[in-house]
Every structure is written in structure tokens, then in C-alpha cells.
Amino acid sequence: MHVSADEFAEKMKVEGASYRLSGAVYPKLGGAFVGEGTITRQGNKLRLFLTFPRGGEAPEGPGGVYTREDFWRFEGVVDGGLPLIVEYLEPEGVRHLINGISSHEYDADTVSLIAIPRSRLLPLIMKLMDFLSDIPGKILRLLRRAAPGESVRVKTAEAEGRNCFVELHAVIQGFPLIHTNCGSNFIEENDYLGSSSRSEADTFRGEFDNVTFGLIQRGKDLNVHLSINELEPQPPKAYEELLTAFLTGLAFATGQNCWPYRVLIRRAGKRLVDKVRPVLQSDQTSLAPFSERIGFNAAVGSIEWHFDQFLAKAARFFLTKTSLSEAASKALWLIRATGAKNTPGEITLSSLCVLLESLAVLIFDALNLNVASDTASFEDAKKEVNDWLDRHPRRSESGFCRLRNRVVSTGLVRPVDKYRAVCEHLGLKWEGLMKEAWETWDGVRHKSVHAMLSERAISVHDHFAAVGRIAGAINILILRLIGYSGITRTSVFEDKHQKI
């Protein structure tokens, strides 16, 4: 009995899990090289170990630095029946040569478990059968009766003009659910104890636009379900982009990378996408806008917090794929990376300082904001000082040259002016929270970047206060960008929360 896609995905969660594999390697420069061997989980990769027949060895990789465009492709079957495709096969790998038999090791980041069209799969199986001596002749004759172009016509909902029901399912390993609004009921049968039941608050559900979603905790893993009822079918890439946007918002909320181990997309019951990607679990940073404490207080009615509204706004924002949404997504990923466990505190603080200034300037420029200022007075002052330096008898000395260069490069609008303009545009009061965060940034930035190695450049208390406030300001700017209003954590280490 052949292995199923579900069985493969479940088993490959475990380090060292392995299956038999047969298939063909397709190098970038052309050709097809058939081999057999195994596929094994190795850390955050899937390793393909393939043995090729004499005279049919796959070529060596190009060597040196290569990009995604240089990757190869693999098509084959797992355990004799489950189709497996690697769209981007790393061409570099270990080559073994024993008694004239060549074997190669290839690493794959993601594999697809969707069936190959028969017109492509049949020639591959035919080659495999010539290579594998243990395939019975009657199976070979049976497969040779099938026409390469044979296909099966299936009536679908979209062909008949009815609404399509699309299901998106992602499994995130080691991911916490910080808020629930419903749960599961379990019934257990025991020969001695009889029937018993238990309930768990392990689910959060909501909806936005034409999407309903459910977040279900199963052990340490989070199952993310999105259901779409649509009249006009979209290409699979559009569904993957929606799922990615939703998961980006979820990662923002919790402070942990939301990279799925498995993604399964069905339309009208038919699998469109089935991918497995062995991702190592990442640590959760505390530098997130929400926490289980906020979720608990919302559940018991102590505060008003609408997690579903946040997820909806975040998904819509990140789905726009504008330069601003892409920059915000990158900034959040960098916060998770720099605030991760075992990252030196000095690296965390200096990175956050750079991120806050960069984000404020980028938003200011992207939204074409302006700062009210006396432009004429500034330009007159700049010109007079520059003219005075030009006429000075010592103008050729290095000190005067440095000062003149500084005057020439001085801009009208300072970073703090851009930051304040962004805050006011996003409806954030300057006095109080946002001003305090910038003053903290101004007080630690130079020391954290230029005096990192000096003894006790910043006290421990000031360090953690600065990390919390600066990270909080970055989160608040992005929260307002996506249109969120409500409670948020403004400084994690000072345990401060505020409604924005």
C-alpha cells in the first residue's frame, strides 16, 4: 500500500524520517537523469540521496555562487506511488562514486505533493521501469497501454457557473495561540471507564470580506484554516498570497515567525497546492504588540480587544504588496530576528534604533508628507554661513572644509521632523508616548551604535527600557498603517499598555 500525502507530511515532521524515492533530475541546461534512493528530513531541509545507473549519471553542479534562477528541478514518486516535485533543487551536493556507481545528495527547501499530469509522469515511470529490475512485467505492459495524452474530464463548480468553495490550510509547528473565543469537545471511550468527555478552549474564529478563518491549537502546532466562497476562481498563486498575508499579520501579533510546515489548498474538494517545507521552530520574541495576557483579559471581559478585526486589517494591508507594506513586513521580520533569544542585547538595541528611523523616513517619503517650516529663513541662513566659509582666509584647511561640507549637506527636514509628521498623519498624539519613544531613541542611539564597546555605555535599566519603548513605537506605527485602533503593548519590559 502506497504512502499518502498526509502520512508523508506527518512522518517528515520528525528529524531523520525517511522514505524510498525514485525520479528524475532536470538540470538547468537540459536533460533528464533517472535515479532512485531516499528522501530524508535533515534539519530545515529535505535531503534527496539518488543513485544513478552507469552512463546515466547527473552532471555536477555549476559551483561558485548561484541564484534561484540556477536551481534544478526534480520529479518523482515516493514509496512507489506518491508524486513529489521539487521546483527548486539545489544543484550543489555531495557526490559519491563506489565501484563505478554514482550517487548524489541534493537539498530541497520545499516539496510539492501534487500529482504530475500523466503526459509527463508516464515517460518518467517508463524510464524507471527500465532501470528497476524488480518491477513485474505485467505492470509494465499495463502502463504501456495507456495513451500519453489521456486525460479525464471532471465537472467542476466553476465550469457549471456555481460558487467555488476554496479551503486553505497551513500547519505552523510550535506556534502559540494567544487568544481563543471557542473550542473543541472531545469524547473518549475506554473499555474500563466507559465514555467520558472534555472540552478545551483551543480555537479562535472570525471572518472578513468573503473569508472565514479558524485558528486551532493541536498540541504545540497551530492549524490555520481559511475558507473562501467565491464565484470567480483565482489561480493558486492568489490563494497562496492571501495565506501569506494572513500569516504575516499573525506573526506580527505574536512576535514569532509564522512559516508553515505544510500548505494545503483545495478548490471544490480538489487539491491545487500541497507543499511541505521542513522549518525549524523559531523562538518567540517578547517585542510584539499583543500577548496572551491581553488575550486573557479580553476573554474575561476586563478589556475590549478585537483580535479578529486586527487580523482582517493586517491581511488586507499585507495583501496589497505595495512598497510600504513590503517594507513594514521586512521591519517586523527584523524585529523578530533582532529580538530573538540568544541575540546580544547590544545588537538588539542598535538594530531597533536603525529600524525606527528608517521606518519613519520611509513612511514620510512614501506618503509624500510635508513639514511646515520656514524654508526661506533656513535657506538664507545656510547660504550666508556657506558664503562666509568660502571667503574665510583659512578656508583651505581641513577643519574649515569639514565644516563647509556639513553645512552643505544639512537638510531642511530632520529625522525627528519626519517622525513627528508621520505620527500626526497616522492620528497619534505627539505629546506623551510617541515623543517619549523618540527622546529615548535620541538618548541611546549614538551610544548604542558608536560606543557599543565602551564600558557601561548604557545602564541595564536604561537598556531594557529603551528596547521596549523603541520596539513599541515601531509596532505602533505599523499598527496605525494597517488601520488598527485599540489596546497594544507600548513597552514590554516596563509592562506598559495603552489604547491607540
PEPEGI-V912628 format. One record per residue. N is the residue number from 1. PSI is psi in radians with two decimals (NA if undefined). Layout:
BEGIN
n: (N/N)
psi: (PSI/PSI)
END
This chain:
BEGIN
n: (1/2/3/4/5/6/7/8/9/10/11/12/13/14/15/16/17/18/19/20/21/22/23/24/25/26/27/28/29/30/31/32/33/34/35/36/37/38/39/40/41/42/43/44/45/46/47/48/49/50/51/52/53/54/55/56/57/58/59/60/61/62/63/64/65/66/67/68/69/70/71/72/73/74/75/76/77/78/79/80/81/82/83/84/85/86/87/88/89/90/91/92/93/94/95/96/97/98/99/100/101/102/103/104/105/106/107/108/109/110/111/112/113/114/115/116/117/118/119/120/121/122/123/124/125/126/127/128/129/130/131/132/133/134/135/136/137/138/139/140/141/142/143/144/145/146/147/148/149/150/151/152/153/154/155/156/157/158/159/160/161/162/163/164/165/166/167/168/169/170/171/172/173/174/175/176/177/178/179/180/181/182/183/184/185/186/187/188/189/190/191/192/193/194/195/196/197/198/199/200/201/202/203/204/205/206/207/208/209/210/211/212/213/214/215/216/217/218/219/220/221/222/223/224/225/226/227/228/229/230/231/232/233/234/235/236/237/238/239/240/241/242/243/244/245/246/247/248/249/250/251/252/253/254/255/256/257/258/259/260/261/262/263/264/265/266/267/268/269/270/271/272/273/274/275/276/277/278/279/280/281/282/283/284/285/286/287/288/289/290/291/292/293/294/295/296/297/298/299/300/301/302/303/304/305/306/307/308/309/310/311/312/313/314/315/316/317/318/319/320/321/322/323/324/325/326/327/328/329/330/331/332/333/334/335/336/337/338/339/340/341/342/343/344/345/346/347/348/349/350/351/352/353/354/355/356/357/358/359/360/361/362/363/364/365/366/367/368/369/370/371/372/373/374/375/376/377/378/379/380/381/382/383/384/385/386/387/388/389/390/391/392/393/394/395/396/397/398/399/400/401/402/403/404/405/406/407/408/409/410/411/412/413/414/415/416/417/418/419/420/421/422/423/424/425/426/427/428/429/430/431/432/433/434/435/436/437/438/439/440/441/442/443/444/445/446/447/448/449/450/451/452/453/454/455/456/457/458/459/460/461/462/463/464/465/466/467/468/469/470/471/472/473/474/475/476/477/478/479/480/481/482/483/484/485/486/487/488/489/490/491/492/493/494/495/496/497/498/499/500)
psi: (2.27/2.70/2.53/2.93/-0.69/-0.72/-0.73/-0.84/-0.70/-0.77/-0.64/0.03/-0.37/2.32/2.29/-0.10/2.52/2.64/2.73/2.55/2.39/2.53/-2.93/2.44/2.30/1.72/2.83/-0.59/0.08/2.94/2.83/2.27/1.96/2.35/3.01/2.75/-2.21/2.79/2.24/2.48/2.11/1.66/-2.19/0.47/2.81/2.14/2.18/2.13/1.91/2.35/2.30/2.61/2.79/2.30/-0.14/0.50/2.49/2.57/2.87/2.74/2.89/-0.37/2.95/-2.73/2.30/2.70/-3.12/-0.54/-0.32/-0.08/2.71/-3.01/2.62/2.39/2.28/-2.83/2.51/2.30/0.54/-0.03/-0.57/2.08/2.52/2.27/2.39/1.89/-0.59/1.63/2.16/2.12/-0.42/2.55/3.00/2.33/2.32/2.46/1.90/2.09/0.68/-0.03/2.22/2.33/2.51/2.60/2.25/2.52/2.41/2.39/-0.76/2.46/2.57/2.41/0.39/2.45/2.48/2.43/2.49/-0.62/-0.41/-0.57/-0.63/-0.85/-0.59/-0.80/-0.63/-0.73/-0.71/-0.67/-0.55/-0.50/-0.62/2.08/-0.26/0.20/2.14/2.54/-0.50/-0.55/-0.68/-0.80/-0.64/-0.78/-0.54/-0.26/-0.42/2.38/2.34/-0.57/0.13/2.40/2.83/2.24/2.23/2.27/2.23/2.88/-0.70/-0.55/-0.52/0.04/0.21/2.91/2.51/2.39/2.01/2.28/2.23/2.25/2.20/2.42/2.09/2.02/2.39/0.73/2.28/2.53/1.94/-0.15/2.46/2.62/0.09/-3.01/-2.81/2.57/2.23/2.33/2.21/2.43/2.23/2.37/-0.52/-0.84/-0.31/-2.59/2.40/2.78/2.74/2.73/2.57/2.36/1.54/0.28/2.48/2.28/2.73/-3.00/2.72/2.53/-2.15/0.45/2.29/2.51/2.70/2.32/2.04/2.14/2.21/1.76/-2.23/-0.13/2.60/2.22/2.10/2.11/2.25/2.28/2.32/2.29/1.89/2.70/-0.68/1.96/2.51/2.77/2.69/-0.59/-0.62/-0.68/-0.68/-0.65/-0.67/-0.79/-0.74/-0.74/-0.74/-0.76/-0.54/-0.73/-0.67/-0.69/-0.68/-0.79/-0.68/-0.28/0.46/2.41/2.30/1.11/2.08/2.46/-0.69/2.44/2.17/2.15/2.19/2.49/2.14/0.65/-0.15/2.33/2.18/-0.67/2.35/1.68/2.50/2.26/1.92/1.73/2.26/2.43/2.38/2.65/2.63/2.24/2.63/-0.11/0.93/2.71/-0.38/2.90/2.99/-0.51/-0.77/-0.74/-0.74/-0.81/-0.60/-0.66/-0.63/-0.01/0.20/-0.55/2.86/2.07/2.21/1.58/-0.63/-0.64/-0.67/-0.84/-0.65/-0.84/-0.71/-0.77/-0.78/-0.74/-0.87/-0.33/-0.33/-0.50/0.66/2.99/-0.56/-0.77/-0.63/-0.71/-0.70/-0.73/-0.74/-0.71/-0.72/-0.68/-0.70/-0.62/-0.77/-0.65/-0.79/-0.40/0.16/2.81/2.49/0.08/2.21/2.43/-0.60/-0.66/-0.72/-0.88/-0.81/-0.65/-0.72/-0.65/-0.78/-0.72/-0.75/-0.83/-0.77/-0.73/-0.76/-0.78/-0.72/-0.76/-0.74/-0.82/-0.71/-0.59/0.03/0.84/2.78/2.73/2.18/2.09/2.84/1.44/-0.73/-0.77/-0.75/-0.80/-0.64/-0.79/-0.74/-0.72/-0.74/-0.77/-0.73/-0.70/-0.69/-0.74/-0.63/-0.57/-0.20/2.42/-0.37/0.38/-0.39/-0.18/2.67/-0.65/-0.76/-0.63/-0.73/-0.76/-0.73/-0.73/-0.64/-0.70/-0.75/-0.65/-0.16/2.20/2.84/-0.73/2.12/2.81/-0.69/-0.58/-0.71/-0.74/-0.79/-0.70/-0.68/-0.79/-0.82/-0.65/-0.61/0.09/0.47/2.25/2.39/-0.84/2.34/-2.14/-0.96/-0.62/-0.71/-0.69/-0.73/-0.68/-0.62/-0.80/-0.80/-0.54/-0.39/-0.27/-0.89/-0.77/-0.71/-0.52/-0.75/-0.21/0.60/-0.59/-0.06/2.70/2.14/0.94/-0.66/2.36/2.78/-0.76/-0.82/-0.60/-0.91/-0.62/-0.73/-0.75/-0.82/-0.77/-0.75/-0.76/-0.69/-0.71/-0.70/-0.82/-0.72/-0.73/-0.74/-0.63/-0.76/-0.55/-0.70/-0.09/0.29/2.42/2.31/-2.91/2.49/2.79/2.15/-0.40/1.82/-0.75/-0.30/0.04/0.86/2.38/2.64/2.65/2.23/NA)
END
